[in-house]
Every structure is written in C-alpha cells, then in structure tokens.
C-alpha cells in the first residue's frame, strides 16, 4: 500500500539565531555558541545547526521500548545509512521508572545524549529542562532542514498541547475513539452515531437487544473519566481543560458539570452494562471482539487486538472506529480526536550540529514508513512510500491521522498528580450515584486549586 511519497527538501539556510544555553548550576557547563556548528567542518545541508556534533548519535531510550531501538537500527542500516556512516548510532537504555531521576542527573553533569527519553513535566517550559533551554524546541530547526513537513499536523497539535512546545519526537502516536461492531449496529438498523444523542439511542437499543452497549473497563478508572472528558471537550470546546489549568474556567461551571452528569446518566441508565465497575481492560476488549458488546471507547493501540484473528472472533472487517460524537450546541467538534504521543523523546540542543541535524531529518522522513511496514506501529510522522499490505483497520487509522489538524488531550492530561488520582478514585462514586455531578466536580476543583 503506497500511502504517499514525499522526499525531504534540502535547504541551505543562514544559521539560526544564536542561542545561549546554560547548564544547571552544578554542571560547570559553558555557553554554547550557535555559530557555524560542528568542529568537524561538515558542509551538511540539513539546515542550520545550533550546537556541536558529538562523536556518535547517542540515543537514550527506556528498556521497555525495544521497538524504537529496532526501528532506528533498521533506518541506520538502510534509509539513513549515509547519516549513520557520518555519525554512528549508539544506544543507551534506562528503566522507564528511573527516567526523571537519571535525566536530572545527566543534565546536572552536562552529559545529556543527543536524543533522550524524559519526563513530561521536565520538558515543559516550567520544567528543569524546558525552562533551562536544555531541550530543543525543534519546529524552527526542522523547518530549515525540510524535516518539518514530515511531522503530521495532528501530532504537532498534540505535542504542543501536552508539553507547551515542540520538544518530543512522535515515535508513538495514538488517537482515541469508539471501536464498534458493524454487524450489531446493522442488526439494530442503525448507522454510525453522528451526535451524542444518537450515541445514547444506540446504547439503549443495544441494551434492549441483550448486548453490552459500551464495554468500558471501570476497574481502571480512566476509561470512565475519558467519556466524561470527551463530553466536556465537545460541549465547552477543545481548550476546556487548558482554561481550567490557567484559572480561566472552573470545573464547577455548568458546561463542565454537564460532562460529569452525562457520565452518571450513562452508567445509571445501563449503557455500560452489568458489572462494569469491576470490568478490566482485557475483559472489555474481549466483550467487543467476541460479539458481546456494541462498542468500546479506547485508543488506537487496540489495533493489535483488532488485527489478531485469535483474539478478534468477529473479524477485523466487522470492527469500525468512530470519534466521540458532537454534543448539540457544543463548542467542540467531532473531528477533534483525543490523542497522545507516548513518552517524551527530546533533542539536546548542545549536540544539534550539522550531522545530528541530518540524522533527525532522515528519521522524520523515513520513520513513519519504516515502523508501519515493519512493525505495524503508527507514529506521528508522515508515511512516505510503500508499506505493503497492512490491515484495513490500520490503514483507516493512518489516513485519519494524516487528515486531521487539531487534537484534544484526555481529561486528566493537564491535572497535577494528586488531582489526577482523585479524578479516578471518585469516579466510581459518581457512576454509582453515591456522589452528585456537582459534588464530584467541586471536590476535583478544590484539589486543583490547592495544588496550584
């Protein structure tokens, strides 16, 4: 399957505005002159450099993410072999749970590698790395190298929303929405719901026919708050939770309380089926793929199960995907998919010399095609070239990713850790009717206010 082909445009441009980078006080580092870049004297045409090339292209990833290492190795051996010859790829790994501690230590020592995993808060403008210019906001640099055209607009929207700046490479990219059984929907004489009211009607019809309407994993908490959050985004608009974070709106405002009320109404009305509060993620997936449930709200990471004939008893061709529908009179849009881009993978500006810039330009151009064709992994990069025969469901999601410009986050994405935990803890009380929508949102807003 040839999704599209676009070659990297090579640009020779004047140097970026000189950027002075200062390491943490204990590092003893020196300011880095952006000047002409590398000591190697490379005449690379991958655009302006900011720092100085090291001896190797060192990439630090989590132990738990062998896929990224495998795909980078494949690029080094093939599409990016010239870049690898000039600056050899070298891997380092750490346990994902140790990321923040280890990256803080490396930053203090002035020893950050060229490309590295980091904590979400670390790379935000208020973080110890993002606030100290120890991570590269790469949009300008990639624009000069011609690599920016290979970052999907949807992925750029998500990264900006999560981190506040373009500081993470989108090696993993997922949309979220409703996976549904096409055969059951047809049996009920219904089309894919285009509004929230139609979604509720479809759930009622499914329940009457003996199916689980929406198989959510209540045991995990977040599959319930996702439904509430998406109602809020559709009702109050895509910036709804950013407004709460910035103190411009409150969760106790009517359009936010309406989201909690909508979730409670779904649960008490039987739309989530029996026993949903203890239902696990695997059980919810099994209900959908065995034909017991009409739909399940989940991310596109579910593709591995949808495309697995041993798990998908109804057949891949009978599973559809749709966005959370529009709310009547709401300020949001159904084409604003919630999305996430995996763990932060940052770029060190101090080592962003001409050869390193070449490496990143090659990754941006080729990773999308490489990961999809070899591992079935969807990323936030353009797919340039033939990916062979991929399942129809995967191709559908890739096309959606390529066609959307604006995304939203999940409900808890911008909450502090304490409020995040409270949202999941209290949601069981909300859906059982033991806490009103107003009480749920008031307690959550109080937690947000106390942690500002």
VEXPA-377423 format. One record per residue (C-alpha): residue in one letter; chain; x, y, z. Coordinates in nm, 2 decimals. Example, Ala and Ser with C-alpha at 12.3 -4.5 7.8 and 13.67 -1.06 7.14 Angstrom:
2
(node A,A,(1.23,-0.45,0.78))
(node S,A,(1.37,-0.11,0.71))
***
This chain:
452
(node X,A,(0.00,0.00,0.00))
(node X,A,(0.15,0.33,-0.10))
(node X,A,(0.01,0.60,0.13))
(node X,A,(0.21,0.88,-0.01))
(node X,A,(0.56,0.97,-0.11))
(node X,A,(0.74,1.29,-0.02))
(node X,A,(1.11,1.34,-0.04))
(node X,A,(1.29,1.56,0.21))
(node X,A,(1.35,1.91,0.07))
(node X,A,(1.71,2.00,0.13))
(node X,A,(1.76,2.36,0.23))
(node X,A,(2.08,2.56,0.27))
(node X,A,(1.99,2.85,0.51))
(node X,A,(2.16,3.10,0.73))
(node X,A,(2.23,3.00,1.08))
(node X,A,(1.96,3.01,1.34))
(node X,A,(1.95,3.30,1.58))
(node X,A,(2.24,3.24,1.82))
(node X,A,(2.11,3.06,2.13))
(node X,A,(2.29,3.06,2.46))
(node X,A,(2.23,2.75,2.67))
(node X,A,(2.33,2.73,3.03))
(node X,A,(2.35,2.40,3.22))
(node X,A,(2.23,2.36,3.57))
(node X,A,(2.45,2.53,3.83))
(node X,A,(2.63,2.21,3.94))
(node X,A,(2.73,2.12,3.58))
(node X,A,(3.00,2.37,3.54))
(node X,A,(2.90,2.38,3.17))
(node X,A,(2.98,2.66,2.93))
(node X,A,(2.76,2.86,2.70))
(node X,A,(2.73,2.71,2.35))
(node X,A,(2.79,2.94,2.06))
(node X,A,(2.55,2.85,1.77))
(node X,A,(2.79,2.99,1.52))
(node X,A,(2.86,2.76,1.23))
(node X,A,(2.80,2.44,1.42))
(node X,A,(3.03,2.14,1.41))
(node X,A,(3.40,2.12,1.48))
(node X,A,(3.41,1.87,1.20))
(node X,A,(3.37,2.13,0.94))
(node X,A,(3.09,1.93,0.78))
(node X,A,(2.92,2.11,0.49))
(node X,A,(2.60,1.92,0.56))
(node X,A,(2.29,2.08,0.40))
(node X,A,(2.04,1.96,0.66))
(node X,A,(1.98,2.32,0.77))
(node X,A,(2.12,2.54,1.04))
(node X,A,(2.29,2.38,1.34))
(node X,A,(2.27,2.51,1.69))
(node X,A,(2.53,2.30,1.88))
(node X,A,(2.83,2.09,1.81))
(node X,A,(2.82,1.73,1.68))
(node X,A,(2.94,1.46,1.92))
(node X,A,(3.14,1.16,1.80))
(node X,A,(2.82,0.94,1.79))
(node X,A,(2.45,0.98,1.75))
(node X,A,(2.36,0.86,2.10))
(node X,A,(2.00,0.78,2.18))
(node X,A,(1.88,0.70,2.53))
(node X,A,(1.55,0.50,2.55))
(node X,A,(1.36,0.31,2.80))
(node X,A,(1.44,-0.06,2.85))
(node X,A,(1.07,-0.12,2.79))
(node X,A,(1.08,0.02,2.44))
(node X,A,(1.28,-0.22,2.22))
(node X,A,(1.06,-0.13,1.92))
(node X,A,(1.21,0.22,1.89))
(node X,A,(1.56,0.08,1.91))
(node X,A,(1.48,-0.18,1.64))
(node X,A,(1.34,0.07,1.40))
(node X,A,(1.62,0.31,1.44))
(node X,A,(1.87,0.03,1.38))
(node X,A,(1.67,-0.06,1.06))
(node X,A,(1.70,0.30,0.95))
(node X,A,(2.07,0.31,1.02))
(node X,A,(2.12,0.00,0.80))
(node X,A,(1.91,0.13,0.52))
(node X,A,(1.74,0.47,0.46))
(node X,A,(1.98,0.65,0.70))
(node X,A,(2.30,0.46,0.62))
(node X,A,(2.48,0.77,0.50))
(node X,A,(2.39,0.95,0.81))
(node X,A,(2.50,0.66,1.02))
(node X,A,(2.83,0.64,0.84))
(node X,A,(2.89,1.00,0.92))
(node X,A,(2.77,0.98,1.28))
(node X,A,(2.73,0.62,1.41))
(node X,A,(2.41,0.54,1.60))
(node X,A,(2.47,0.43,1.96))
(node X,A,(2.21,0.31,2.20))
(node X,A,(2.18,0.35,2.58))
(node X,A,(1.89,0.24,2.79))
(node X,A,(1.74,0.31,3.13))
(node X,A,(1.44,0.17,3.32))
(node X,A,(1.14,0.39,3.24))
(node X,A,(1.06,0.43,3.61))
(node X,A,(1.41,0.59,3.67))
(node X,A,(1.37,0.84,3.38))
(node X,A,(1.33,1.16,3.58))
(node X,A,(1.60,1.09,3.83))
(node X,A,(1.85,0.98,3.57))
(node X,A,(1.78,1.26,3.32))
(node X,A,(1.81,1.52,3.61))
(node X,A,(2.15,1.37,3.70))
(node X,A,(2.28,1.37,3.34))
(node X,A,(2.16,1.73,3.29))
(node X,A,(2.35,1.84,3.60))
(node X,A,(2.66,1.67,3.47))
(node X,A,(2.63,1.83,3.12))
(node X,A,(2.61,1.47,2.99))
(node X,A,(2.27,1.46,2.81))
(node X,A,(2.29,1.25,2.49))
(node X,A,(2.18,1.37,2.16))
(node X,A,(1.83,1.22,2.19))
(node X,A,(1.68,1.10,2.51))
(node X,A,(1.37,1.00,2.70))
(node X,A,(1.25,1.25,2.96))
(node X,A,(0.96,1.31,3.20))
(node X,A,(0.66,1.50,3.08))
(node X,A,(0.70,1.78,3.33))
(node X,A,(1.08,1.80,3.28))
(node X,A,(1.04,1.93,2.92))
(node X,A,(0.76,2.17,2.97))
(node X,A,(0.85,2.54,2.98))
(node X,A,(0.82,2.53,3.36))
(node X,A,(1.04,2.22,3.39))
(node X,A,(1.40,2.18,3.48))
(node X,A,(1.50,2.10,3.13))
(node X,A,(1.24,2.30,2.93))
(node X,A,(1.28,2.60,3.15))
(node X,A,(1.66,2.60,3.12))
(node X,A,(1.67,2.55,2.74))
(node X,A,(1.82,2.20,2.77))
(node X,A,(1.58,2.06,2.52))
(node X,A,(1.53,2.18,2.16))
(node X,A,(1.20,2.33,2.05))
(node X,A,(1.26,2.18,1.71))
(node X,A,(1.00,2.34,1.48))
(node X,A,(1.23,2.61,1.36))
(node X,A,(1.53,2.39,1.31))
(node X,A,(1.32,2.12,1.13))
(node X,A,(1.16,2.38,0.91))
(node X,A,(1.51,2.49,0.80))
(node X,A,(1.62,2.14,0.73))
(node X,A,(1.30,2.05,0.55))
(node X,A,(1.21,1.79,0.81))
(node X,A,(0.91,1.97,0.95))
(node X,A,(0.68,1.87,0.66))
(node X,A,(0.72,1.51,0.78))
(node X,A,(0.57,1.58,1.12))
(node X,A,(0.19,1.53,1.10))
(node X,A,(-0.01,1.84,1.19))
(node X,A,(-0.22,1.63,1.43))
(node X,A,(0.10,1.51,1.61))
(node X,A,(0.23,1.87,1.63))
(node X,A,(-0.10,1.98,1.78))
(node X,A,(-0.08,1.71,2.04))
(node X,A,(0.28,1.77,2.14))
(node X,A,(0.22,2.14,2.17))
(node X,A,(-0.08,2.07,2.39))
(node X,A,(0.10,1.83,2.62))
(node X,A,(0.43,2.00,2.65))
(node X,A,(0.37,2.36,2.56))
(node X,A,(0.64,2.35,2.29))
(node X,A,(0.77,2.11,2.02))
(node X,A,(1.01,1.91,2.24))
(node X,A,(0.92,1.55,2.17))
(node X,A,(0.96,1.33,1.86))
(node X,A,(0.63,1.15,1.79))
(node X,A,(0.75,0.79,1.76))
(node X,A,(0.43,0.66,1.91))
(node X,A,(0.10,0.83,1.82))
(node X,A,(-0.25,0.72,1.91))
(node X,A,(-0.60,0.86,1.85))
(node X,A,(-0.89,0.76,2.08))
(node X,A,(-1.25,0.70,1.99))
(node X,A,(-1.52,0.43,1.99))
(node X,A,(-1.45,0.09,1.84))
(node X,A,(-1.78,-0.07,1.74))
(node X,A,(-1.93,-0.39,1.60))
(node X,A,(-2.06,-0.31,1.25))
(node X,A,(-2.28,-0.62,1.24))
(node X,A,(-2.46,-0.54,1.57))
(node X,A,(-2.52,-0.18,1.45))
(node X,A,(-2.67,-0.31,1.13))
(node X,A,(-2.88,-0.56,1.32))
(node X,A,(-3.02,-0.28,1.52))
(node X,A,(-3.10,-0.09,1.20))
(node X,A,(-2.87,0.20,1.29))
(node X,A,(-2.60,0.40,1.13))
(node X,A,(-2.28,0.51,1.29))
(node X,A,(-2.39,0.77,1.55))
(node X,A,(-2.32,1.13,1.44))
(node X,A,(-2.43,1.30,1.76))
(node X,A,(-2.42,1.23,2.13))
(node X,A,(-2.79,1.19,2.14))
(node X,A,(-2.76,0.93,1.86))
(node X,A,(-2.49,0.75,2.07))
(node X,A,(-2.73,0.73,2.37))
(node X,A,(-3.01,0.60,2.15))
(node X,A,(-2.78,0.33,2.00))
(node X,A,(-2.68,0.23,2.36))
(node X,A,(-3.04,0.19,2.46))
(node X,A,(-3.12,-0.02,2.15))
(node X,A,(-2.82,-0.24,2.22))
(node X,A,(-2.92,-0.30,2.58))
(node X,A,(-3.28,-0.39,2.47))
(node X,A,(-3.13,-0.64,2.23))
(node X,A,(-2.92,-0.81,2.50))
(node X,A,(-2.58,-0.66,2.42))
(node X,A,(-2.34,-0.47,2.64))
(node X,A,(-2.39,-0.12,2.49))
(node X,A,(-2.05,0.03,2.58))
(node X,A,(-1.79,-0.21,2.73))
(node X,A,(-1.58,0.02,2.95))
(node X,A,(-1.32,-0.10,3.19))
(node X,A,(-1.44,0.06,3.51))
(node X,A,(-1.18,-0.12,3.72))
(node X,A,(-0.91,0.11,3.56))
(node X,A,(-1.09,0.44,3.63))
(node X,A,(-0.96,0.63,3.33))
(node X,A,(-1.19,0.46,3.07))
(node X,A,(-1.48,0.62,3.26))
(node X,A,(-1.33,0.97,3.30))
(node X,A,(-1.24,0.96,2.93))
(node X,A,(-1.62,0.96,2.85))
(node X,A,(-1.68,1.25,3.08))
(node X,A,(-1.38,1.44,2.95))
(node X,A,(-1.48,1.40,2.59))
(node X,A,(-1.83,1.52,2.66))
(node X,A,(-1.67,1.83,2.81))
(node X,A,(-1.44,1.89,2.51))
(node X,A,(-1.73,1.86,2.28))
(node X,A,(-1.95,2.08,2.50))
(node X,A,(-1.70,2.35,2.62))
(node X,A,(-1.45,2.34,2.33))
(node X,A,(-1.10,2.20,2.27))
(node X,A,(-0.94,2.44,2.52))
(node X,A,(-1.17,2.34,2.80))
(node X,A,(-0.91,2.18,3.03))
(node X,A,(-0.64,2.43,2.95))
(node X,A,(-0.88,2.70,3.06))
(node X,A,(-0.92,2.52,3.39))
(node X,A,(-0.55,2.48,3.43))
(node X,A,(-0.50,2.85,3.36))
(node X,A,(-0.77,2.96,3.61))
(node X,A,(-0.99,3.10,3.33))
(node X,A,(-1.27,2.84,3.40))
(node X,A,(-1.38,2.61,3.68))
(node X,A,(-1.49,2.25,3.68))
(node X,A,(-1.79,2.38,3.87))
(node X,A,(-1.90,2.58,3.57))
(node X,A,(-2.23,2.44,3.41))
(node X,A,(-2.07,2.31,3.09))
(node X,A,(-1.82,2.10,3.29))
(node X,A,(-2.07,1.97,3.54))
(node X,A,(-2.27,1.86,3.24))
(node X,A,(-1.99,1.62,3.15))
(node X,A,(-2.00,1.45,3.49))
(node X,A,(-2.38,1.44,3.47))
(node X,A,(-2.36,1.28,3.13))
(node X,A,(-2.13,1.00,3.25))
(node X,A,(-2.35,0.94,3.55))
(node X,A,(-2.66,0.92,3.33))
(node X,A,(-2.49,0.67,3.10))
(node X,A,(-2.40,0.45,3.39))
(node X,A,(-2.72,0.46,3.58))
(node X,A,(-2.92,0.42,3.26))
(node X,A,(-2.75,0.09,3.18))
(node X,A,(-2.53,0.20,2.89))
(node X,A,(-2.21,0.05,3.05))
(node X,A,(-2.37,-0.29,3.11))
(node X,A,(-2.37,-0.50,3.43))
(node X,A,(-2.06,-0.53,3.64))
(node X,A,(-1.87,-0.26,3.45))
(node X,A,(-1.72,-0.11,3.77))
(node X,A,(-1.50,-0.42,3.81))
(node X,A,(-1.45,-0.49,3.44))
(node X,A,(-1.09,-0.50,3.34))
(node X,A,(-0.94,-0.37,3.01))
(node X,A,(-0.89,-0.73,2.88))
(node X,A,(-1.24,-0.82,2.97))
(node X,A,(-1.38,-0.51,2.79))
(node X,A,(-1.18,-0.59,2.48))
(node X,A,(-1.29,-0.95,2.48))
(node X,A,(-1.65,-0.84,2.51))
(node X,A,(-1.62,-0.63,2.19))
(node X,A,(-1.42,-0.88,1.99))
(node X,A,(-1.64,-1.18,2.08))
(node X,A,(-1.96,-1.00,1.97))
(node X,A,(-2.10,-0.94,2.32))
(node X,A,(-2.07,-0.56,2.31))
(node X,A,(-2.17,-0.30,2.06))
(node X,A,(-1.87,-0.07,2.13))
(node X,A,(-1.58,0.02,2.35))
(node X,A,(-1.41,0.36,2.39))
(node X,A,(-1.03,0.31,2.36))
(node X,A,(-0.72,0.41,2.18))
(node X,A,(-0.58,0.30,1.85))
(node X,A,(-0.33,0.08,2.04))
(node X,A,(-0.63,-0.16,2.03))
(node X,A,(-0.53,-0.23,1.67))
(node X,A,(-0.30,-0.51,1.78))
(node X,A,(-0.61,-0.70,1.92))
(node X,A,(-0.84,-0.60,1.63))
(node X,A,(-0.59,-0.73,1.38))
(node X,A,(-0.53,-1.06,1.57))
(node X,A,(-0.76,-1.33,1.44))
(node X,A,(-0.70,-1.54,1.76))
(node X,A,(-0.85,-1.25,1.97))
(node X,A,(-1.09,-1.10,1.72))
(node X,A,(-1.37,-1.36,1.69))
(node X,A,(-1.60,-1.13,1.48))
(node X,A,(-1.34,-1.05,1.22))
(node X,A,(-1.13,-0.74,1.16))
(node X,A,(-1.37,-0.63,0.88))
(node X,A,(-1.66,-0.61,1.12))
(node X,A,(-1.49,-0.37,1.36))
(node X,A,(-1.52,0.00,1.29))
(node X,A,(-1.38,0.32,1.45))
(node X,A,(-1.55,0.65,1.51))
(node X,A,(-1.48,0.97,1.70))
(node X,A,(-1.67,1.07,2.02))
(node X,A,(-1.96,1.24,1.85))
(node X,A,(-2.07,1.61,1.87))
(node X,A,(-2.28,1.74,2.16))
(node X,A,(-2.57,1.95,2.05))
(node X,A,(-2.50,2.32,2.08))
(node X,A,(-2.14,2.25,2.20))
(node X,A,(-1.83,2.45,2.11))
(node X,A,(-1.62,2.14,2.02))
(node X,A,(-1.61,1.93,1.70))
(node X,A,(-1.62,1.55,1.64))
(node X,A,(-1.31,1.58,1.43))
(node X,A,(-1.10,1.69,1.73))
(node X,A,(-0.98,1.35,1.83))
(node X,A,(-0.82,1.30,2.16))
(node X,A,(-0.46,1.19,2.11))
(node X,A,(-0.13,1.11,2.28))
(node X,A,(0.23,1.08,2.16))
(node X,A,(0.39,0.84,2.41))
(node X,A,(0.68,0.92,2.64))
(node X,A,(0.88,1.24,2.57))
(node X,A,(1.18,1.18,2.34))
(node X,A,(1.37,1.51,2.35))
(node X,A,(1.66,1.66,2.15))
(node X,A,(1.97,1.80,2.31))
(node X,A,(2.04,2.15,2.15))
(node X,A,(2.40,2.14,2.26))
(node X,A,(2.47,1.84,2.03))
(node X,A,(2.25,1.95,1.74))
(node X,A,(2.52,2.00,1.49))
(node X,A,(2.50,1.95,1.11))
(node X,A,(2.55,1.57,1.12))
(node X,A,(2.30,1.53,1.40))
(node X,A,(2.05,1.75,1.21))
(node X,A,(2.10,1.52,0.91))
(node X,A,(2.00,1.22,1.14))
(node X,A,(1.69,1.38,1.26))
(node X,A,(1.58,1.49,0.91))
(node X,A,(1.63,1.13,0.79))
(node X,A,(1.43,0.99,1.09))
(node X,A,(1.14,1.24,1.03))
(node X,A,(1.13,1.14,0.66))
(node X,A,(1.15,0.77,0.70))
(node X,A,(1.04,0.65,1.04))
(node X,A,(0.67,0.66,0.96))
(node X,A,(0.70,0.42,0.67))
(node X,A,(0.96,0.20,0.84))
(node X,A,(0.77,0.15,1.16))
(node X,A,(0.44,0.09,0.99))
(node X,A,(0.56,-0.15,0.73))
(node X,A,(0.80,-0.35,0.96))
(node X,A,(0.62,-0.34,1.30))
(node X,A,(0.27,-0.22,1.23))
(node X,A,(0.34,0.08,1.45))
(node X,A,(0.16,0.41,1.39))
(node X,A,(0.36,0.73,1.45))
(node X,A,(0.32,1.10,1.42))
(node X,A,(0.54,1.11,1.11))
(node X,A,(0.43,1.12,0.75))
(node X,A,(0.43,0.78,0.57))
(node X,A,(0.64,0.83,0.26))
(node X,A,(0.64,0.53,0.04))
(node X,A,(0.51,0.18,0.01))
(node X,A,(0.41,0.00,0.34))
(node X,A,(0.29,-0.32,0.17))
(node X,A,(-0.03,-0.50,0.27))
(node X,A,(-0.14,-0.36,0.60))
(node X,A,(-0.48,-0.44,0.76))
(node X,A,(-0.77,-0.22,0.65))
(node X,A,(-0.83,-0.10,1.01))
(node X,A,(-0.47,0.01,1.04))
(node X,A,(-0.48,0.19,0.70))
(node X,A,(-0.80,0.37,0.81))
(node X,A,(-0.65,0.50,1.13))
(node X,A,(-0.33,0.61,0.94))
(node X,A,(-0.55,0.81,0.70))
(node X,A,(-0.74,0.97,0.98))
(node X,A,(-0.41,1.07,1.14))
(node X,A,(-0.29,1.23,0.82))
(node X,A,(-0.61,1.42,0.76))
(node X,A,(-0.67,1.60,1.09))
(node X,A,(-0.52,1.92,1.20))
(node X,A,(-0.63,1.97,1.56))
(node X,A,(-0.65,1.73,1.85))
(node X,A,(-0.75,1.74,2.22))
(node X,A,(-0.60,1.58,2.52))
(node X,A,(-0.75,1.34,2.77))
(node X,A,(-0.94,1.47,3.07))
(node X,A,(-0.65,1.44,3.33))
(node X,A,(-0.36,1.53,3.10))
(node X,A,(-0.31,1.88,3.25))
(node X,A,(-0.40,1.79,3.61))
(node X,A,(-0.15,1.77,3.89))
(node X,A,(-0.08,1.42,4.01))
(node X,A,(-0.30,1.45,4.32))
(node X,A,(-0.60,1.57,4.13))
(node X,A,(-0.54,1.31,3.86))
(node X,A,(-0.56,1.04,4.12))
(node X,A,(-0.87,1.19,4.28))
(node X,A,(-1.05,1.20,3.94))
(node X,A,(-1.01,0.82,3.91))
(node X,A,(-1.08,0.75,4.28))
(node X,A,(-1.41,0.94,4.29))
(node X,A,(-1.54,0.84,3.96))
(node X,A,(-1.67,0.51,4.10))
(node X,A,(-1.88,0.71,4.35))
(node X,A,(-2.01,0.93,4.06))
(node X,A,(-2.12,0.65,3.84))
(node X,A,(-2.28,0.46,4.13))
(node X,A,(-2.49,0.76,4.22))
(node X,A,(-2.31,0.80,4.56))
(node X,A,(-2.18,1.14,4.46))
(node X,A,(-2.36,1.40,4.25))
(node X,A,(-2.20,1.56,3.94))
(node X,A,(-2.17,1.89,4.13))
(node X,A,(-2.00,1.72,4.43))
(node X,A,(-1.76,1.53,4.20))
(node X,A,(-1.65,1.85,4.02))
(node X,A,(-1.64,2.06,4.33))
(node X,A,(-1.40,1.82,4.51))
(node X,A,(-1.18,1.79,4.20))
(node X,A,(-1.17,2.17,4.15))
(node X,A,(-1.08,2.22,4.52))
(node X,A,(-0.79,1.98,4.47))
(node X,A,(-0.67,2.16,4.16))
(node X,A,(-0.69,2.50,4.35))
(node X,A,(-0.49,2.36,4.65))
(node X,A,(-0.21,2.23,4.42))
(node X,A,(-0.16,2.54,4.21))
***
